[in-house]
Amino acid sequence: MASNYQALSRHTIFQNSLMTALLDGIYDGELTISDILSKGNFGLGTFDALDGEMIILDGVCYQLTSDGKARIADLDQRTPFTVVTNFVPRITVDAPQGMRRGELSAFVDSLEPSRNFFYAVRITGTFDKVVTRTVSKQEKPYRPMTEAINDDAEHHFENVTGIIGGFRTPAYAKGISVPGCHVHFIDDERTSGGHVLDYTVREARIELCPGTDMDLHLPVTAEFQQSDLTPEDLDSQLHDTEIKGAQING
């Protein structure tokens, strides 16, 4: 029987806290943006109090606020959840034109040497449509994320050029991160973006950076120590908070 085995170079992805902690309402972090940027030049996450979405490109951290706008984050801002790596594209292909998010996800699956690793993914180009949402800043006492997203604002971009970036996580890591594809968008002008729900590709380049090692930083706060990290309805919570309204397969 022929083998599809491919040798991979060791590559580390750094993660700050857990997705299940975020779901449970742990929205205050220990690490600053400066701390995060020391771990990698590419990534995504959120900010204390869920004050918008985060995307990191070429070593610059952007805050995507609830009004759909983008700004460069301050280095002393803190983050309760972040995934970051030094992006080294090992696989680069052109994206088929006209594909929506679910179709492109299946296409990317076919490019991966194995579905058992993590992958940083960057899609650069022009999109007929990008649909995003952005979390709104929360006030204490924090609500669980399934309730907090009720304040989300949805934004629609048409004929837009920019970057969709994030991570593909194996199903076995559900709860550590978001299983499947978790991506954020920012336009070329770096003025707007958000958490991606759907998109349609016009012309774009796909780059994949396989991750073989995970460096996981867990908070030591009282809130984290007392958190429920194994909810029985984890699947539905992940669906509601991360892919609600999206047309995706993984």
Phi, psi and chi 1 to 4 in degrees:
 res  aa     phi    psi   chi1   chi2   chi3   chi4
   1 MET       -  130.6 -179.5 -175.5 -130.6      -
   2 ALA   -71.2  146.2      -      -      -      -
   3 SER  -108.3  141.3  172.1      -      -      -
   4 ASN   -98.2   14.3  -68.3  -36.6      -      -
   5 TYR   -58.6  134.2  168.7   79.2      -      -
   6 GLN  -127.1  135.3  -64.6 -177.6   35.6      -
   7 ALA   -71.1  134.7      -      -      -      -
   8 LEU  -118.3  144.2  -68.5  177.3      -      -
   9 SER   -79.4  142.7  -60.0      -      -      -
  10 ARG   -62.8  134.1  -75.0  -80.5  174.1 -166.5
  11 HIS  -151.5  133.7 -167.7   88.8      -      -
  12 THR  -102.7  136.6  -61.6      -      -      -
  13 ILE  -110.4  130.3  -68.2  173.0      -      -
  14 PHE  -100.2  133.5  175.3   85.7      -      -
  15 GLN  -128.9  133.6 -178.5  166.5  -45.1      -
  16 ASN  -101.2  111.0  169.2   34.8      -      -
  17 SER    70.4 -166.8 -166.7      -      -      -
  18 LEU  -124.7  152.7  -58.0  171.7      -      -
  19 MET   -63.6  -36.9 -172.1   61.4 -153.3      -
  20 THR   -65.5  -30.8   47.1      -      -      -
  21 ALA   -66.9  -40.6      -      -      -      -
  22 LEU   -64.1  -41.8 -155.4   62.1      -      -
  23 LEU   -59.8  -31.6  -68.4  173.1      -      -
  24 ASP   -85.6    3.7 -158.4   40.5      -      -
  25 GLY    93.1   19.3      -      -      -      -
  26 ILE   -89.3   92.7  -60.6  178.9      -      -
  27 TYR  -107.4    3.4  -57.1  150.2      -      -
  28 ASP  -109.2  132.2  -68.4  -29.4      -      -
  29 GLY  -111.5  163.6      -      -      -      -
  30 GLU   -89.0  -31.9  -63.1  175.7  -43.9      -
  31 LEU   -92.8  145.5  -61.2 -176.2      -      -
  32 THR   -93.3  168.6   65.9      -      -      -
  33 ILE   -61.5  -35.8  -59.6  -54.4      -      -
  34 SER   -60.0  -43.4 -179.6      -      -      -
  35 ASP   -59.3  -44.5  -65.0  -32.0      -      -
  36 ILE   -65.2  -42.7  -66.3  -62.2      -      -
  37 LEU   -67.8  -18.9  -67.9  178.4      -      -
  38 SER   -74.0  -12.3   72.9      -      -      -
  39 LYS  -101.3  -13.3  -59.2  -66.4 -174.4  179.4
  40 GLY   174.1  165.7      -      -      -      -
  41 ASN  -110.5    7.3   60.6   11.8      -      -
  42 PHE  -148.3  134.8  173.7   91.1      -      -
  43 GLY   171.3 -170.4      -      -      -      -
  44 LEU  -150.7  170.8   54.5   63.8      -      -
  45 GLY   166.3 -150.9      -      -      -      -
  46 THR  -144.9 -179.4 -172.4      -      -      -
  47 PHE  -116.7  163.9  -63.4   85.1      -      -
  48 ASP   -48.9  140.5  -84.6    7.9      -      -
  49 ALA    66.0   20.0      -      -      -      -
  50 LEU    55.4   40.3  -71.3 -171.8      -      -
  51 ASP   -82.2   66.2 -170.3   11.8      -      -
  52 GLY    95.5  171.6      -      -      -      -
  53 GLU   -93.2  160.3  -48.4  -73.9  -13.5      -
  54 MET  -123.7  139.1  176.9 -164.8  -60.6      -
  55 ILE  -137.3  136.1 -172.7  167.6      -      -
  56 ILE  -115.4  123.5  -61.7  170.7      -      -
  57 LEU  -133.2  129.2  -63.4  171.0      -      -
  58 ASP    51.7   39.1  -59.9  -39.8      -      -
  59 GLY    79.5    8.0      -      -      -      -
  60 VAL  -113.3  129.5  179.7      -      -      -
  61 CYS   -98.5  124.6  178.9      -      -      -
  62 TYR  -110.2  140.2  -61.9   92.2      -      -
  63 GLN  -103.0  120.5 -177.1  175.5   11.0      -
  64 LEU  -100.8  105.8  -48.7  171.3      -      -
  65 THR   -85.1  171.3   50.3      -      -      -
  66 SER   -64.2  -18.6   58.1      -      -      -
  67 ASP   -87.5    6.8   58.4    1.2      -      -
  68 GLY    84.1    2.0      -      -      -      -
  69 LYS   -87.6  163.1  -55.3  -60.1 -177.2 -177.0
  70 ALA  -124.3  144.5      -      -      -      -
  71 ARG  -145.4  157.2   60.3  176.2  -68.1  -87.4
  72 ILE   -75.4  127.3  -64.7  177.3      -      -
  73 ALA   -71.6  151.6      -      -      -      -
  74 ASP   -76.5  145.0  -63.1  -32.1      -      -
  75 LEU   -67.1  -22.1  -67.3  179.0      -      -
  76 ASP   -94.1    1.9   59.9   -3.8      -      -
  77 GLN   -66.3  153.0  -73.4 -177.9 -101.8      -
  78 ARG  -111.4  160.2  -67.1 -174.3  179.1  -88.6
  79 THR  -136.4  132.9  169.0      -      -      -
  80 PRO   -88.4  -15.3   32.6  -35.1      -      -
  81 PHE  -156.1  125.6  177.4   82.3      -      -
  82 THR  -152.1  143.7  -31.2      -      -      -
  83 VAL  -125.1  130.1 -171.6      -      -      -
  84 VAL  -148.8  152.7   68.1      -      -      -
  85 THR  -155.4  166.5 -167.3      -      -      -
  86 ASN   -85.9  110.9  -75.1  -49.9      -      -
  87 PHE   -74.9  119.1 -165.7   87.4      -      -
  88 VAL  -127.7  101.1 -179.2      -      -      -
  89 PRO   -67.0  121.3   21.9  -30.5      -      -
  90 ARG  -103.4  -22.5  -58.9  -69.8 -174.6 -174.2
  91 ILE  -131.6  126.1  -59.4  167.4      -      -
  92 THR  -135.4  124.8  -58.2      -      -      -
  93 VAL  -143.0  161.1  -61.3      -      -      -
  94 ASP   -80.9  139.8  -69.7  -27.1      -      -
  95 ALA   -79.8  135.3      -      -      -      -
  96 PRO   -61.0  135.8  -23.7   34.9      -      -
  97 GLN   -68.1  145.2  -66.2 -176.5    0.8      -
  98 GLY    84.4   -4.0      -      -      -      -
  99 MET   -75.3  138.2  -82.3 -167.3  171.9      -
 100 ARG   -89.8  179.0  -66.5 -176.6   65.8 -177.9
 101 ARG   -58.9  -46.4  176.1  170.3  177.3  163.2
 102 GLY   -62.8  -41.3      -      -      -      -
 103 GLU   -66.1  -42.0  -62.0  168.6  -47.0      -
 104 LEU   -68.6  -33.8 -164.2   68.0      -      -
 105 SER   -60.6  -43.7 -179.5      -      -      -
 106 ALA   -65.7  -37.0      -      -      -      -
 107 PHE   -63.3  -43.5  176.6   75.0      -      -
 108 VAL   -64.1  -37.4  171.9      -      -      -
 109 ASP   -53.4  -39.4  -75.3  -15.8      -      -
 110 SER   -70.8  -17.0   70.8      -      -      -
 111 LEU   -87.3  -22.6  -56.8  175.7      -      -
 112 GLU   -73.3  133.4  -62.7  171.6   -6.7      -
 113 PRO   -59.0  -32.3  -21.9   32.2      -      -
 114 SER  -157.5  146.2  170.2      -      -      -
 115 ARG   -87.0    5.3  -59.2 -162.2   64.8  174.8
 116 ASN   -92.2    0.0  -64.8  -28.1      -      -
 117 PHE  -112.1  167.6  -63.5  107.9      -      -
 118 PHE   -87.7  152.7  -62.6   79.0      -      -
 119 TYR  -138.0  130.3  -66.7   86.2      -      -
 120 ALA   -83.0  135.1      -      -      -      -
 121 VAL  -128.7  135.8   56.9      -      -      -
 122 ARG  -132.2  125.2 -176.2  168.4   60.6 -166.4
 123 ILE  -117.7  114.2  -53.8  170.4      -      -
 124 THR  -115.7  125.5  -54.3      -      -      -
 125 GLY   162.9 -152.3      -      -      -      -
 126 THR  -112.9  137.8  -57.4      -      -      -
 127 PHE  -124.7  135.2  -55.5   86.5      -      -
 128 ASP   -63.8  -34.3  -70.2  -33.2      -      -
 129 LYS  -154.7  141.1  175.7 -175.0   69.7  173.9
 130 VAL  -135.3  127.7  178.9      -      -      -
 131 VAL  -111.5  125.4 -178.9      -      -      -
 132 THR  -128.1  165.5   69.3      -      -      -
 133 ARG  -137.3  157.8   62.9  124.5  172.1  106.1
 134 THR  -137.1  129.6  -50.3      -      -      -
 135 VAL   -69.1  151.9  -69.5      -      -      -
 136 SER  -102.7  147.5  -59.9      -      -      -
 137 LYS   -58.2  134.2 -174.7  176.1 -178.8  179.0
 138 GLN  -101.7  158.3  -58.9  -64.0  -60.3      -
 139 GLU  -113.8  148.3  -58.7  -67.6  -22.1      -
 140 LYS   -76.9  147.6  -67.6 -176.9  177.1 -179.8
 141 PRO   -71.1  133.4   26.8  -33.9      -      -
 142 TYR   -68.2  139.2  -66.0  137.7      -      -
 143 ARG   -84.4  156.0  -61.7  172.8  -67.7  171.0
 144 PRO   -58.4  156.2  -21.5   31.7      -      -
 145 MET   -63.7  -31.6 -162.9  171.1 -179.7      -
 146 THR   -62.1  -26.3   50.5      -      -      -
 147 GLU   -89.9  -36.2  -62.8  176.8   22.4      -
 148 ALA   -62.7  -32.9      -      -      -      -
 149 ILE   -71.3   -9.0   60.6  168.1      -      -
 150 ASN   -63.5  -18.8  -68.4  -29.5      -      -
 151 ASP   -89.6   -1.4  -58.8  -29.9      -      -
 152 ASP   -59.5  142.8  -77.4    2.4      -      -
 153 ALA  -102.1  136.3      -      -      -      -
 154 GLU  -102.6  139.4 -168.9  169.9  -66.2      -
 155 HIS  -129.5  140.7  -55.4  -78.9      -      -
 156 HIS  -118.8  126.6  -65.7 -109.4      -      -
 157 PHE  -115.9  138.4  -56.3   92.3      -      -
 158 GLU  -126.4  143.9  -64.6 -176.2   -5.2      -
 159 ASN    48.9   55.8  -57.1  -41.9      -      -
 160 VAL  -117.5  142.3   62.5      -      -      -
 161 THR  -108.5  134.2  -60.3      -      -      -
 162 GLY   178.7 -157.8      -      -      -      -
 163 ILE  -129.1  131.4  -65.4  176.9      -      -
 164 ILE  -105.3  120.9  -69.3  172.9      -      -
 165 GLY  -136.9  147.5      -      -      -      -
 166 GLY   170.2 -146.0      -      -      -      -
 167 PHE  -138.8  147.2  -67.5   86.5      -      -
 168 ARG  -109.0  124.3  -62.4  175.2   64.2   81.6
 169 THR  -115.9  133.8  -62.0      -      -      -
 170 PRO   -62.5  152.7  -17.2   29.0      -      -
 171 ALA   -60.6  -30.6      -      -      -      -
 172 TYR   -67.7  -16.5   64.4   73.8      -      -
 173 ALA   -96.4   16.5      -      -      -      -
 174 LYS   -55.1  130.1  175.4  176.9   62.6  177.6
 175 GLY    99.0  -37.8      -      -      -      -
 176 ILE   -68.7  -50.2  -65.8  175.6      -      -
 177 SER  -135.5 -163.3 -163.9      -      -      -
 178 VAL   -93.5  115.1 -179.8      -      -      -
 179 PRO   -65.1  145.2   24.8  -32.6      -      -
 180 GLY    86.7 -143.9      -      -      -      -
 181 CYS  -108.3  123.6 -167.6      -      -      -
 182 HIS  -121.6  111.0  179.5 -166.9      -      -
 183 VAL  -136.4  151.4  -72.9      -      -      -
 184 HIS  -120.6  160.7  -68.1  175.2      -      -
 185 PHE  -125.8  143.2  169.2   76.1      -      -
 186 ILE  -141.8  141.8 -168.3  167.5      -      -
 187 ASP   -79.1  169.0   65.3    0.0      -      -
 188 ASP   -60.6  -32.8  -97.3    2.2      -      -
 189 GLU   -77.0   -8.7  -69.2   75.1   25.2      -
 190 ARG    58.7   42.0  -53.4  -66.1 -170.4 -102.6
 191 THR  -116.1  -13.9   58.3      -      -      -
 192 SER  -157.3  160.9   56.8      -      -      -
 193 GLY   165.4 -161.8      -      -      -      -
 194 GLY   163.3 -173.0      -      -      -      -
 195 HIS   -74.7  125.2  172.6   99.5      -      -
 196 VAL   -78.8  127.6  174.8      -      -      -
 197 LEU   -99.5  -41.8  -62.2  177.8      -      -
 198 ASP  -159.2  162.1 -159.3    6.4      -      -
 199 TYR  -162.1  163.1   56.6   80.7      -      -
 200 THR  -129.8  124.3  -56.7      -      -      -
 201 VAL   -80.2  133.6  172.7      -      -      -
 202 ARG   -99.0  -56.5 -179.6 -179.1  -59.4  171.6
 203 GLU  -153.8  118.0 -173.7  174.8   -1.2      -
 204 ALA  -154.6  161.2      -      -      -      -
 205 ARG  -113.4  132.8 -178.6  179.5   68.9 -106.0
 206 ILE  -102.4  130.4  -57.8  168.8      -      -
 207 GLU  -125.9  133.5  -63.6  171.2  -66.0      -
 208 LEU  -120.1  138.3  -67.8  177.0      -      -
 209 CYS  -124.7  101.8  172.3      -      -      -
 210 PRO   -65.7  140.2  -17.2   30.9      -      -
 211 GLY  -116.6  119.8      -      -      -      -
 212 THR   -99.9  -19.1   59.0      -      -      -
 213 ASP  -125.1  140.3  -63.1   25.3      -      -
 214 MET  -118.0  122.4  172.6   64.0   77.0      -
 215 ASP  -101.8  104.9 -177.3   -1.2      -      -
 216 LEU  -106.0  119.2 -176.9   59.6      -      -
 217 HIS  -102.1  113.0  172.8   95.3      -      -
 218 LEU   -99.5  136.6  -63.1  179.5      -      -
 219 PRO   -64.9  155.3  -17.7   30.3      -      -
 220 VAL  -115.3   20.9  -66.2      -      -      -
 221 THR   -74.2  160.8   60.3      -      -      -
 222 ALA   -61.3  -38.2      -      -      -      -
 223 GLU   -62.2  -41.9  -69.8   79.9    7.0      -
 224 PHE   -68.9  -41.6 -177.1   85.5      -      -
 225 GLN   -62.4  -29.2  -67.1 -176.9   48.5      -
 226 GLN   -98.5    1.3  -62.8  164.3   11.1      -
 227 SER   -75.2  150.6  179.3      -      -      -
 228 ASP   -90.3  104.9  177.9   10.9      -      -
 229 LEU  -100.1    3.7  -59.1  178.7      -      -
 230 THR  -130.7   58.9   55.1      -      -      -
 231 PRO   -65.7  144.2   26.1  -34.9      -      -
 232 GLU   -66.8  -27.3  -67.4 -177.3   -1.2      -
 233 ASP  -101.1   35.1   61.5  -17.3      -      -
 234 LEU   -56.7  -44.1  176.2   57.6      -      -
 235 ASP   -58.8  -46.3  -73.1  -18.4      -      -
 236 SER   -70.0  -34.3   63.5      -      -      -
 237 GLN   -63.9  -44.3  -73.7 -166.6   45.7      -
 238 LEU   -62.8  -41.3  -74.2  168.4      -      -
 239 HIS   -63.8  -46.0 -178.7  -86.6      -      -
 240 ASP   -66.7  -37.7  -71.5  -14.3      -      -
 241 THR   -89.7  -28.9   58.0      -      -      -
 242 GLU  -108.9  -32.6  -64.6  -55.4  -47.4      -
 243 ILE  -126.7   17.0   59.6  175.1      -      -
 244 LYS   -56.2  123.0  179.7  178.3  173.3 -178.7
 245 GLY    83.0   -6.0      -      -      -      -
 246 ALA   -87.2  149.7      -      -      -      -
 247 GLN  -100.9   82.7  -56.9  -63.8  -42.3      -
 248 ILE  -134.6  159.3   71.4  171.3      -      -
 249 ASN  -113.6  -10.9  -62.5  -37.2      -      -
 250 GLY   176.0      -      -      -      -      -
